[in-house]
Amino acid sequence: MDFEIPADIKAYLGVLDAFIESDIKPLQAKDDNERFFDHRREHARTDWDNQGLPRHDWEDLLKQMRQLADKAGHLRFALPKEYGGKDGSNLAMAVIREHLAAKGLGLFNDLQNETSIVGNMPTVLMFRDFGTPEQKRDFIPGALDGSIITAFGLTEPDHGSDATWMETRAVPETRDGVRGWLINGQKMWNTGMHVATHDLTFARTAGKDGDAIGITCFIVPTSDPGVIIEEYLWTFNMPTDHPRVSFKNVWVPETAILGQPDRGLELAQHFVHENRIRQAASGVGAAQFCIDESVKYAKERKPFGKPLAVNQAIQFPLAEAHTECEMIRNLVYKTAWQMDQMSKPDVARYLSDRVSMCNYRANRLVCQTADLAMQVHGGIGYSRHKQFEHIYRHHRRYRITEGSEEIQIRKVAAHLFGFIGKPKKAAE
C-alpha cells in the first residue's frame, strides 16, 4: 500500500499556491477588500437593510475571483476535459480542498460562500448526465460562464430529510396545444434564488407520500410570476441567500422536465457522494488550521511567566484533536481514492457508508476544534479578530445540511446491519 499523495497532485498544490500569491492575494488586498475577511467580514458582506442578502460588492469580488481562476485553468479542474476541465479525481479534489481550507480564511477559498479557485460545479454534470440534447445546449455553456445560475428546490417547510413526503405537486396541463405541468407548493432553504435564473424544482407527479418513485425534477424559470420569494431566513452564518419560496400555478412545458419523469430523486442523489467527501476534506483542513493556530499561540502566549504550551491542560486537548484530524484525513483520502476506482452506482452501493463516516466525523471535528481554538486563545479567540468564530458558524451548518449527522449515522448503521447495500466484506 502506498500512502503518498500522488506526485501530480502534490505538484498541482504548488501551482495553486503560486496562483494565489500572484493573482488572488493582490485582488484581496485591493480597494480595502480585506474588509470581507477581517473582523468586519460579516457586516461587510451583509446588506442588513435588504433582507440580510449578500452585498453586491461582495458578490462582485467573488465573481472576479472566479474569472481569474477560470482564466488560469483552475476553476473547472474537477470537470471533464470536454468542458474545459482537467478530469480531476475525487482524491485530487479531497487533497486540494483540505489544502486550501488549512490556509484559513481568504478570497482563494471562502468558507461562507463555498466559493473556491477550484470550483464545485455539480449542475453541469447533472445536465450532462440527465439533460436532453436541447437542455445540454441551452444550459451547460451558461452554467460554465456564469450567465445561467441554477438553484435547487428540494427541501420544504414541513419536510427536510424526508424528501419522499414532499407536498409540492405537479399535475398535467395543456396550454395552447402544448403539453406541460402545473406546479403548486413551497420550498425551504432554496439557496441562491436571489441571483438564480432557474430553479430545479422537485414535485410529486405520481405515487403516494413516502414513495421514492413519483417525484419529478422541473427546470423552472425564476422569472415566472408564480415563483414568489416569501422571506429570506436569517441564519447563524450571515449573509443569507436561503429563502422560503412559493410556487403558485407555475406552468412549465413538458420539455422542462430534467431526467426521467417520476425519477427525480436520482438527480438529487447524483452528486451527493462527491459533495460530501469534498465537504469532509474541507472540514479536516479547517480543523487543522484551528489546531495549528492554537499550537502557535500557545508557544507565544506567556501568562504567569511561562508559555501556555507547557501546560498539559493545553497540550492534551490539542494532541487529541490533532490525532483525530490525522485519522479522519486518512479515511477521507482512502474513501476518495476508492471512489475513483468505481462507477457512481457502485459508490452508492459499496461506499455510501464510508462517505457518511467521513462527512459526519469531519463536520463534528471542525466544530470541536474551532471551539477548542477559542478556548486556547481566550478573549481574543472569542472575538471576530480571529477566524475561529467564522469557521464554527460556517461548518456548524453541515451537521444539519447535506444530510444531517443523524442521517449519516443511520446510513452507516444500515450498511453495518445489512439493511442496505452488500455485506461490508464485499466492498473491501
N, C-alpha and C positions, 0 to 999 in steps of 0.2 A: 504494500500500500504506500502511495506517495501523498504526503500531506502538504507538499509545497504548492503555493499558488503558482499556476502555470506562468511561464516566462512572459508570454504575450500579454496576459492580463496585468502582470506586475509592471511591465514596460508602459502599458497604457495609463496606469495610475500616474506615472511620471509625466506623460503627455498632458493629462488633465491638470496636474499641479502647475505645470508651466503655463497652460492656458489661463488658469485662474489668476496667476501673477501678472501676466501680460495684458489681459483683456478685462477680466471681471473685477479685480480689486480696484483698478483705476476708475471704473464706472461707479463702483460703490463709494469711492472717495469724492466723486464729483458732485458739485451743487448741493452739498450737505445731505447726500443720500445716506450718510451714516445715521441720520435720524430714524431710519427704518429698522435699524439693527441695534442701536444702543438703548439706553434706559428710556428713551422717548418712543420706542418702537410701536407699542400698542396704540398710543394716541396718534402717532404719525400715520399709521396705516388705516385708522378707523374714522369714518365720517359719522360721528356720533349724531349729527343732526339730520342725517339722511338714512335712517333705519339701521344704522350701525354697519353699513356696507363698506367695502374697501374704497379708499380714496382713489381717485383717478390717477394721480401722480404715482401712487404706489403700484398700481397695476400697469401703468406705462413703463415703469422701471423694470418690472418683471418681463414685460414684452421685449424690451431692449436686450435684456439678458438672454432670452430665448433666441432672439435673432442672431446675436453674436455666437451663441453655442451652435446654432444650426449652420451658420456660415462656416464655422470651423470644423463641422462634421461630427459634432458630439451629441447633439440633441436627439438624433434618431438612432443612436447606437444600437438599441435593442430591436429595432425594426429590421425586416428583411431588406436585402440589398435592392430589391425591386422598388422599394420606397425610399431609397437614399440612405438606408441604414447599414449596419455592419454585421447583421445577424448575431448580435450579442447574445451570449448564452445566459442561462439562469445563474450559473456560477459567477460569470463575469459581472452581471448586474448586482449580485449579492455583495461581492467584494467591493465594487465601486460605491454602492450606496453606503456600505459600512465605512469605507474610507472617507467619503465626503462628510458624513454625519459626525465622524470623530474629530473633524476640524472645528466643530462648533457652528454657531450661527453666522450666516453670511449670504450674500446675494447668489453665490455659486450653488447653494443647496438650501433653500429656505424651508424651514420646518412647517410653518403655519400654512403655507400655500401648496405644499407638496410639489414645489417647482424646483427643478434641478437642471444643471447644464447637461445632464444625461437624463433624457425625458422618459416618462412612462406614458405611452400612448395606446391604451387598450382599445379605444373606439376604432382606430384604424384597422386593427386586426379583426374586430368584430364585423366591420363592413366587408373586409376581405373574405372572411370565412362564412358569413351568413348572407351577405348582400347579393342582390341580383346584379347583372352586368350594368344596368342603368344606375342602381344605387351606388355601386363602386365608382362609376364615372362621375356621379354628381356629388358624392360626399368625401371620398378619400383625398383628392387634391386639396380641398378646402380644409379638411382636418389637419393636413400636413402644414399648410401655410398659415393656419390660424384664422382664416376667413369664415370657417364654419366651426362653431363650438357646440358640442352636444352634451346636454345634461342627462341625468339618469334617474328616472322616476319609478322606483320600486317600492320603497317603504311608505307606509300610510300612517295617519294619526293613531289608528287603533290596532295597527299590525306592523310590528317591526321584524323580528326574526321569523315570524310565521307568515312568510310571503304567500303561501298557498291559500291563506284565508283572506286575501285582499278583497276589498269591497268595490273597487273601481271596475266598472262594467263597460263592455263594448258590444253593441248589437248591430247586425247588418242593416244598412240603409242605402238605397239607391237614390242619387240626386242627378237630375238632368241626364239620365241614362247611364250614369257612371256608378258602378258598384263601389260601396265603401262601408265605413263603420262609424257609428255614433258613440262617442266616449263620454262617460259621466263618472265622476269620482273625485278623490283627493289624494294628494301625495305629500309626504313629510320629508324634511331634510333633502329636498330636491336641489342638491348643491349646484351652484353655478348658474342658476336661472337668471341672474341679473345681467349676464352677458351672453347667455346661450341663444343660438339661432334655432336650435331644435332640441326636443326633449325625447329621449327614448322612454316612452310611457308604457308600462305594463298593465294589462287589464284582462279580466276573466272574460273569455269568449265562449266557453263550453265547460261542461262538467259541473261539479258541486264544490262547495267550500272544502278545502283540505286536499283536493286533488292536485297533484303536480302537473298533470296534463290538463289543458284547457285554458292556459294563460298565454296571451299573445303580446308581442312587443310591437309597438307602433312608433313610427318616426313622426312626431308631431311638431309642426312649426310653432315656435313660441309667439309668433305674431298673431296667431288666431285669437280673436276677441274673447273666445270662451276659455282661454288659458289665463287664469287670474291668480296673481300672487297675492295671497291673503295677508301674510305677515312674514317678516324675517325673524327667526329665532335667535335671540342674543345668547351667546354661549360662553363657556369658561375661557375660550380662546378666541378673542376678537381680533379683527373684524369678522362679521358673519356674512356668509353667502348661502345660508341654509334656509330656504323658505318653506312654508306650507303653501301648497298650490292646489287650486280647484280647477277641475275640467268640467265645464258646463256646456253640454250639447256641442262638443267639439267633433266636427265631421272630418274624416280623412279618407282619401280613396284607397282602394284595395292595394294599390302599389306602395302604400306607406307601411305595409307590414314588413318588418325585418326578420328574416329567418322563416321557419315553418310556422303556419298558424297553429295555435294551441300548444306550441312547444317553446314558448318564450323563456321559460326558466333555464333552458340550455344556454341562452345568451347570458343570462345573469351569472351563470356559473363558469362562463367561458374563460375568464381571465383571473378567476379568484385565487388560484394557487400561485400564479406569478405575482399578483399583487401582495399576497400575504407573505411570501418569502422575502420579497424586497422590503416590505414594511418591517419584517423581523430584523433584517440586516441593518436597516436604518436605526432601529431601536438599540441594537448592540453597539453601533458606532456612537450614538448619543450617550449611551450608558458609559462607554469607555472614556468619552470626553469628560463626563462628570467625575469619574474616578481619577483621571489624570490631573484634572484641575485641583481636585481635593488633595491629592498627594503633594503636588507642587506647593499649594498654600500651606499645608501642614508643616512642610520643611521651612517655610519662610516666616510664619507667624510664631512669635516667641512670647507668649504670656507667662508670667511668673519666672521670667529669665531663662526659659528653655523652649525649644521648638515643640509645637504640638505633636510633631511626628514621633517623639519619644514615648508618647502615652499610648498604652495598649488599647485604651478605650477609643482612640482614633485609629490605630493600626488595624485592629481586628475586624471591625465592620467593613473597612475598605479592602482588606485582604479577602474577606468572604465575597464581597461584590465583584472583585477582580477575578476570583476563581469562577464564580457563576458566569461572568461575562465570557471567560475563555471556553467554558463548556458549551454555552449556548452558541457562541460563534462557530465552534466546530460542528455542531449539529446543523446549523444553518448552511454552512459550506457543503457538508456531506449531502444534505437533502437537496440543495440546489443542483449539485453535481448529478445526483440520482435522477432528478427531473430531466436533465439534459439527455439521459440515456433512454428515455421512454416517450411514448406518444402521449398526448393530452388525456385520452381515455384511460391509459394505464396509470398515469399520475393520479387521476381521480380514484382509481381502483386500489392502487397499492401504496400510494404515498400521502394521501389526503390527511391521514392521522399525523404523519411526521411534520407536514407543513403546519398543522394546527399546533403541535408541540412547540415548534419554533416560534410561532406567532404569539401565542398567549404568554409563553415564558419570557420572550424578549420584551413584550409590551409591559409586563409586570416588572421586569428588571429595570427598565429605564425609569419608570416612576419611582422605584425604590432608591435608585442611585441619585436621581435628582433631589429627592428628599434628604438623602444622606449628605449630599454635597452642600445643601443649605445648612444643615446642622454643623458640619465641619467648618464652614465659613462663618458661622454665627450671623450677626446682624447684617453684614454686607451680603451674605448668601441669600438672605430673605429679601433683599432689595432687588429692584429691577436693574441695578448696575451690574449684576451678574446674570448669566443666561439661564440659570437653573429653573427659575420660575416659568420661563418661556418654554423650556424643554418639557417641564412637567405638564403645563397646561395643554401643550400640543399632544403629547403621547398618551395622556390620560384618556383621551377620546378613543384610542384604539383598543382599549379594554372593553369598549362597548360597540364601536362601529366595525365594519368589515367582518362581522361575525363576533359576537361578544365572547368574553373569556369563558363564560359558561357553555356557549355553543361549541367553542373549540374543544373544551374538555370533554363534552358529550361525544364529539366526533371521535376523539381518541378512545374513549370507553367503548364506543360502538365497534371500532376495529378490534380493540383488545378482547372483547367478549364475542366477537364473531357475528354481530348483528348486521354489519355491512362489510363489503369487501371480502377478500380472501383471507384465510388464516395468516397470521403475521409471518410465519416462516416462508410462505410463498413469495413474499416481497423481497426477501433477503438473498 
